[in-house]
Structure formats: structure tokens, C-alpha cells
Amino acid sequence: MYDHKLAIAPMMDWTDRHCRFFHRQLTRRALLYTEMVVADAAIQGKRDRLLGFDPIEHPVALQLGGSDPAKLAEAAAIGEGFGYGEINLNVGCPSDRVQSGTFGACLMKTPDLVADCVVAMKAAVKIPVTVKCRLGVDEQDIETALDAVADGVFAAGADALWVHARKAWLEGLSPKENRDIPPLDYGRVYRLKERYSDRFIGINGGVPDLTEAKAHLAHVDGVMLGRAAYHMPGILAEADALLYGVPPQPFDPDTLLETMCVYAERHIAAGGRLGHVTRHMVGLFHGLPGARRFRQILSEQAHRPGARTEVLREAFAAVELLADQAAA
């Protein structure tokens, strides 16, 4: 049974393997998503770089972009072979790149093709196949557009539908503007869930914190956090207890520091840079004493050539020192 009350949204240039490893230290239950990987790249590209991940990231899903059922099926099978627990089809990204390839949010205009893609992917893998979409695009009526996609993908066997509760404007708005300007309409997603009471419907878009996430769960099956989880990752430390009802685990910065240092040193030894890891951590102590100094140290020092984990230790120490001074 597909049952994910909380997911971290797939975000281009953000939810890479280092981000996911870090987020997994804060929540054991949330479903983590990769950045969107184009099906052609998964088939023809450097798979270890594009698809590789640490087993600790589970549960983790691979999001694919594309509109060719055969290629998506092949890419899905490759993803299953890499060990992903779910394959998700992107039907919501409005970037110029996906528009030129006639996939992403463009697929809202061709629900029959989306259904064909799901059929092909389901036939190729044994793991869940899901879809992430928008309410509609451009001048579409969100009532009929969303129903058409939902009807098609569920008839095709999709295990879940995640809905970003905004339209996407393919002309006139940039991808960044499409994340904020089209108005949110959570009620439309709630109505879809009422129509599909026996299917998994998840909601995404503008959810600022776990309190609001929990409120959405009175109406839908799952909530997907995007920028809130990335810019304030510390909130994820409370997610398992608040949303899944497991006994709360005190946030232990010392344990987190040691885990991330070991991980970063391994990445550096393989030819990477400290900043590849720490760039996802700058918002960790958002709102707490010392957070500004923490961000400053990581932003200024972690990206320098030759930077090692001493930088990360210095940043954590600054937070602890300032926190102690504030409490005195």
C-alpha cells in the first residue's frame, strides 16, 4: 500500500544526493525525491552520476521527465535496477527546457499521452509508479484539466497522484514566477480527493511548515514540502513525531555534525568539494541564535578550494557558542 504522509519535493539543482543524505539525518520517515532526470539522460548518460544514491536515503523516489512511453519505461526499469522504491513522472515542471521537449507541465494538455506513459512504466517495473502534476496550464479550466489527468493515470494503474495546487503558465511567466504568482487553490485538490476517496492524493505548493502540513492531512493523504524543507531543514527533525506519531527523538547536533563530516570527507576523497555537501545545510539553524554566523561561515569558506570538514566544525561551534551566550 502506498502510504507517505510527508514527502520532500523534487527540486532542480537542490535535491541532489547530498541534500537527500542530509535530510535523511533529520527524518527517517519522509519520502525523498531526486531532481527530475530526463529519460534520455537515464538511458544514455552517466548513470552512476545521475542516478547513484546512498542506501540510507530510503525511502527515495526517482522522478523522470519525458513524453515517450517506451523511453520512460526503459528509464523506469533502469531506476528500479538502481534500487529506487518509486518512479514518478513529472507533469508539472514549466521550465523552457521541458517545454522545448514537450514534457513536464506541457503534458497537462495531453492526458491520454500521460496515461500511456503510466501504462508503459507500470509494465516495466514492480515498484510504485506515481505522477506529479499541476492543476492545469494556461487557460485550461482546472476542474476539467485536473480530472482528465487524474482519470487517465488512475485508469492506467498509477499508485498515487501528487498535485501542485497551482496552474502553470507556459507563456508569460518564468519558472521562478510559476512557483509564486499563480494563486494556490488547495480546495481544488481537496475536491479531487473527495472524488477519489480510495486513491492516494497528495498536495504540494506553498506549504510553509509542519503545522499546516498536518492540517492538510485532514483532507488529503500526503503533503509535499519544497522550499520550506530546503531553506529551514531543521523543521524536519520534528516531522516523524508530529506526522507519523512515533516517539520524538531529540535533535542531536553533535551526532549530525559527526555524520555529515564523515560523509563529506568521503565525498572529498572521491574528488568532490565540501561545498557540494554544505550548500544544502546553510538553513539548518534558521531562527536560532548563531544561525547567521553559521550561514556566513559555510557560505564564505566551504566553497574554497581545499576546504575540509574543519569548516563545518567551526560553523557548528559558532552556533553552540552563541546559543550558550544567549542562554547565559
ZAGU-343209 format. One record per residue (C-alpha): x, y, z. Coordinates in steps of 0.001 Angstrom, whole numbers. Last residue first. Layout:
% ZAGU-343209
[pt [X, Y, Z]]
...
//
This chain:
% ZAGU-343209
[pt [23524, 32845, 29979]]
[pt [21104, 31382, 27409]]
[pt [22163, 33784, 24680]]
[pt [25842, 33091, 25367]]
[pt [25268, 29346, 25147]]
[pt [23454, 29773, 21845]]
[pt [26309, 31934, 20549]]
[pt [28864, 29266, 21427]]
[pt [26754, 26382, 20082]]
[pt [26096, 28203, 16822]]
[pt [29740, 29134, 16357]]
[pt [30807, 25560, 17107]]
[pt [28575, 24256, 14315]]
[pt [30236, 26605, 11817]]
[pt [33733, 25747, 13019]]
[pt [33004, 22037, 12700]]
[pt [31774, 22543, 9146]]
[pt [34920, 24470, 8245]]
[pt [37072, 21776, 9850]]
[pt [35369, 19473, 7360]]
[pt [37787, 20389, 4641]]
[pt [38164, 23286, 2193]]
[pt [40804, 22583, -466]]
[pt [39413, 25040, -2973]]
[pt [37070, 27490, -1239]]
[pt [33390, 26573, -1357]]
[pt [33093, 25842, 2372]]
[pt [34581, 29162, 3465]]
[pt [32274, 32062, 2696]]
[pt [28857, 30416, 2555]]
[pt [29590, 27905, 5321]]
[pt [30996, 30504, 7715]]
[pt [28278, 33043, 6964]]
[pt [25446, 30577, 7339]]
[pt [26652, 29544, 10800]]
[pt [27198, 33196, 11767]]
[pt [23604, 33988, 10813]]
[pt [22260, 30954, 12640]]
[pt [24042, 31825, 15881]]
[pt [20911, 32091, 17977]]
[pt [18089, 30176, 16299]]
[pt [15702, 31351, 13580]]
[pt [17109, 29093, 10890]]
[pt [19588, 26627, 12361]]
[pt [19740, 24293, 9373]]
[pt [19424, 26971, 6695]]
[pt [23027, 26643, 5472]]
[pt [22879, 22851, 5185]]
[pt [22268, 22274, 1471]]
[pt [25381, 24216, 475]]
[pt [27322, 22010, 2921]]
[pt [27532, 18954, 693]]
[pt [28749, 20322, -2637]]
[pt [30624, 22960, -638]]
[pt [32996, 20343, 767]]
[pt [34260, 19552, -2697]]
[pt [34319, 16311, -4652]]
[pt [37217, 14153, -5817]]
[pt [36325, 10827, -4174]]
[pt [38260, 11797, -1034]]
[pt [36115, 14936, -836]]
[pt [32917, 12852, -887]]
[pt [34220, 10538, 1834]]
[pt [35237, 13551, 3905]]
[pt [31748, 14991, 3442]]
[pt [30040, 11798, 4669]]
[pt [32279, 11518, 7735]]
[pt [31719, 15205, 8498]]
[pt [27972, 14852, 7963]]
[pt [27722, 12003, 10464]]
[pt [29888, 13787, 13025]]
[pt [27886, 17002, 12778]]
[pt [24548, 15207, 12993]]
[pt [25641, 13364, 16128]]
[pt [26774, 16622, 17727]]
[pt [23614, 18456, 16635]]
[pt [21366, 15994, 18497]]
[pt [17697, 16698, 17813]]
[pt [15725, 14856, 20470]]
[pt [13799, 11897, 19033]]
[pt [10041, 12102, 19428]]
[pt [8192, 8790, 19806]]
[pt [6464, 7949, 16501]]
[pt [3159, 9607, 15665]]
[pt [3749, 9801, 11929]]
[pt [3020, 13477, 11349]]
[pt [4241, 15185, 14514]]
[pt [6797, 12618, 15699]]
[pt [8331, 11944, 12312]]
[pt [8284, 15600, 11271]]
[pt [10046, 17182, 14247]]
[pt [13596, 16917, 12885]]
[pt [12239, 18018, 9518]]
[pt [11802, 21544, 10864]]
[pt [15586, 21915, 10927]]
[pt [15593, 21881, 7133]]
[pt [14525, 25533, 7003]]
[pt [15502, 26630, 3476]]
[pt [15112, 23194, 1922]]
[pt [12099, 21966, 3874]]
[pt [10233, 25239, 3391]]
[pt [11245, 25308, -286]]
[pt [9516, 22037, -1071]]
[pt [7189, 20217, 1309]]
[pt [4887, 17512, -54]]
[pt [1801, 16561, 1904]]
[pt [54, 13199, 1841]]
[pt [-3357, 11557, 2047]]
[pt [-5648, 14541, 1562]]
[pt [-8278, 16460, 3556]]
[pt [-7370, 16148, 7257]]
[pt [-3786, 15715, 6115]]
[pt [-3799, 19361, 5038]]
[pt [-3828, 20425, 8708]]
[pt [-722, 18342, 9381]]
[pt [1137, 20152, 6609]]
[pt [-9, 23474, 8035]]
[pt [1622, 22628, 11345]]
[pt [4627, 21136, 9589]]
[pt [5605, 24397, 7945]]
[pt [5199, 26748, 4981]]
[pt [3133, 24717, 2491]]
[pt [3385, 26847, -657]]
[pt [2682, 24076, -3141]]
[pt [2138, 20353, -2814]]
[pt [-781, 18015, -2090]]
[pt [-1001, 14228, -2170]]
[pt [-3849, 12079, -3459]]
[pt [-3748, 8334, -2825]]
[pt [-6837, 6607, -4190]]
[pt [-9930, 5282, -2402]]
[pt [-11625, 8649, -1853]]
[pt [-11109, 9642, -5468]]
[pt [-13863, 12223, -5889]]
[pt [-13349, 13574, -2391]]
[pt [-9610, 13615, -3097]]
[pt [-10184, 15690, -6220]]
[pt [-12273, 18100, -4186]]
[pt [-9415, 18517, -1709]]
[pt [-7070, 19264, -4602]]
[pt [-9396, 22024, -5832]]
[pt [-9669, 23381, -2303]]
[pt [-5904, 23826, -2136]]
[pt [-6103, 26537, -4770]]
[pt [-2830, 28445, -4766]]
[pt [-2656, 31514, -6943]]
[pt [-311, 31623, -9948]]
[pt [2443, 34059, -8903]]
[pt [4717, 32032, -6632]]
[pt [6339, 28937, -8138]]
[pt [5448, 29960, -11690]]
[pt [7468, 33132, -11146]]
[pt [10614, 31023, -10757]]
[pt [9831, 29032, -13906]]
[pt [9367, 32336, -15756]]
[pt [5889, 33634, -16518]]
[pt [4373, 34942, -19747]]
[pt [3898, 31683, -21598]]
[pt [3796, 28220, -20033]]
[pt [1673, 29436, -17162]]
[pt [1446, 26655, -14602]]
[pt [-1686, 26367, -12503]]
[pt [-1315, 25988, -8809]]
[pt [-2012, 23268, -6215]]
[pt [987, 21101, -7029]]
[pt [-781, 17745, -7151]]
[pt [751, 14395, -6199]]
[pt [-1059, 11436, -7738]]
[pt [-511, 7941, -6394]]
[pt [-236, 4283, -7418]]
[pt [-832, 4873, -11124]]
[pt [-2688, 1983, -12750]]
[pt [-3614, 3336, -16168]]
[pt [-7174, 4076, -15007]]
[pt [-5575, 6079, -12214]]
[pt [-3420, 7991, -14670]]
[pt [-6253, 8813, -17057]]
[pt [-8878, 9845, -14556]]
[pt [-6372, 12008, -12677]]
[pt [-5199, 13757, -15855]]
[pt [-8740, 14434, -17048]]
[pt [-9898, 15488, -13588]]
[pt [-7091, 18033, -13375]]
[pt [-7975, 19592, -16722]]
[pt [-11762, 19549, -16195]]
[pt [-11841, 21444, -12910]]
[pt [-8718, 23478, -13611]]
[pt [-10266, 25032, -16705]]
[pt [-7302, 25474, -19026]]
[pt [-6219, 28988, -19953]]
[pt [-2517, 28492, -19230]]
[pt [-1814, 25138, -17626]]
[pt [-3721, 22883, -15256]]
[pt [-3961, 21986, -11589]]
[pt [-316, 20913, -11722]]
[pt [1123, 17389, -11867]]
[pt [3180, 14778, -10034]]
[pt [2596, 11193, -11153]]
[pt [3281, 7857, -9458]]
[pt [4635, 4429, -10379]]
[pt [5061, 2036, -7459]]
[pt [7687, -736, -7747]]
[pt [7270, -3803, -9985]]
[pt [8644, -2176, -13129]]
[pt [8271, -2222, -16932]]
[pt [4523, -2733, -17278]]
[pt [3846, 109, -14851]]
[pt [6114, 2370, -16910]]
[pt [4277, 1614, -20142]]
[pt [827, 2131, -18615]]
[pt [2000, 5354, -16955]]
[pt [3281, 6734, -20254]]
[pt [20, 5852, -21995]]
[pt [-1895, 7677, -19252]]
[pt [238, 10774, -19768]]
[pt [-427, 10525, -23508]]
[pt [-4178, 10435, -22866]]
[pt [-3855, 13449, -20570]]
[pt [-2380, 15593, -23369]]
[pt [-2661, 19259, -22339]]
[pt [-1349, 18585, -18813]]
[pt [1655, 17110, -20630]]
[pt [3030, 20588, -21200]]
[pt [3675, 20739, -17446]]
[pt [6667, 18400, -17834]]
[pt [7051, 17200, -21414]]
[pt [7135, 18788, -24845]]
[pt [10945, 18772, -25115]]
[pt [11126, 22507, -25730]]
[pt [8643, 22945, -22909]]
[pt [10859, 20880, -20641]]
[pt [13826, 23187, -21128]]
[pt [11757, 26362, -21012]]
[pt [10715, 25428, -17473]]
[pt [7105, 24668, -16534]]
[pt [7617, 21486, -14432]]
[pt [4274, 19844, -13656]]
[pt [3750, 16507, -15364]]
[pt [6897, 14873, -13953]]
[pt [6503, 11088, -13805]]
[pt [7480, 9430, -10518]]
[pt [9252, 6071, -10132]]
[pt [9251, 4535, -6666]]
[pt [11497, 2485, -4376]]
[pt [14754, 3251, -6133]]
[pt [17283, 412, -6147]]
[pt [19459, 1114, -9172]]
[pt [17607, -1594, -11060]]
[pt [14330, 178, -10396]]
[pt [15819, 3294, -11959]]
[pt [16925, 1365, -15036]]
[pt [13443, -100, -15356]]
[pt [11962, 3392, -15126]]
[pt [14340, 4623, -17820]]
[pt [13224, 1850, -20178]]
[pt [9556, 2549, -19472]]
[pt [10101, 6269, -19923]]
[pt [11789, 5605, -23251]]
[pt [8897, 3451, -24468]]
[pt [6238, 5869, -23250]]
[pt [7849, 8899, -24938]]
[pt [6823, 12023, -23013]]
[pt [9772, 12697, -20737]]
[pt [10876, 13654, -17268]]
[pt [11617, 11136, -14554]]
[pt [11454, 11464, -10780]]
[pt [13268, 8770, -8830]]
[pt [11905, 8005, -5384]]
[pt [13653, 7501, -2033]]
[pt [12533, 5672, 1101]]
[pt [15419, 5154, 1526]]
[pt [18275, 7694, 1650]]
[pt [20424, 5358, 3769]]
[pt [21111, 3341, 613]]
[pt [23315, 6201, -668]]
[pt [22457, 7353, -4177]]
[pt [23544, 6914, -7788]]
[pt [21135, 8004, -10502]]
[pt [22781, 10805, -12439]]
[pt [26428, 10228, -11549]]
[pt [26203, 6437, -11655]]
[pt [24111, 6634, -14803]]
[pt [26457, 8615, -16970]]
[pt [24017, 9361, -19772]]
[pt [22241, 7295, -22436]]
[pt [19204, 5766, -20761]]
[pt [18928, 7997, -17690]]
[pt [19736, 11015, -19854]]
[pt [17046, 10102, -22389]]
[pt [14510, 9735, -19572]]
[pt [15198, 13227, -18253]]
[pt [16096, 13168, -14560]]
[pt [13993, 15391, -12305]]
[pt [15767, 16056, -9024]]
[pt [15510, 13105, -6721]]
[pt [12663, 12659, -4275]]
[pt [12674, 11851, -561]]
[pt [9754, 10188, 1234]]
[pt [9629, 11310, 4847]]
[pt [10028, 8593, 7504]]
[pt [13551, 8729, 8924]]
[pt [13655, 12492, 9248]]
[pt [16627, 14694, 10193]]
[pt [19546, 12512, 9068]]
[pt [17567, 11722, 5923]]
[pt [17590, 15404, 5016]]
[pt [21389, 15371, 4867]]
[pt [21538, 12293, 2637]]
[pt [18873, 13837, 402]]
[pt [20771, 17096, 26]]
[pt [23952, 15238, -847]]
[pt [22149, 13051, -3387]]
[pt [20680, 16035, -5221]]
[pt [17514, 17783, -4102]]
[pt [18602, 21319, -4942]]
[pt [19600, 21920, -8571]]
[pt [16070, 21025, -9708]]
[pt [13645, 20415, -6865]]
[pt [11838, 17115, -6292]]
[pt [9545, 17710, -3324]]
[pt [10244, 16346, 136]]
[pt [7468, 13930, 1042]]
[pt [5239, 13556, 4062]]
[pt [2219, 11325, 4721]]
[pt [3600, 8561, 2527]]
[pt [1379, 5486, 2293]]
[pt [1280, 3453, -926]]
[pt [0, 0, 0]]
//
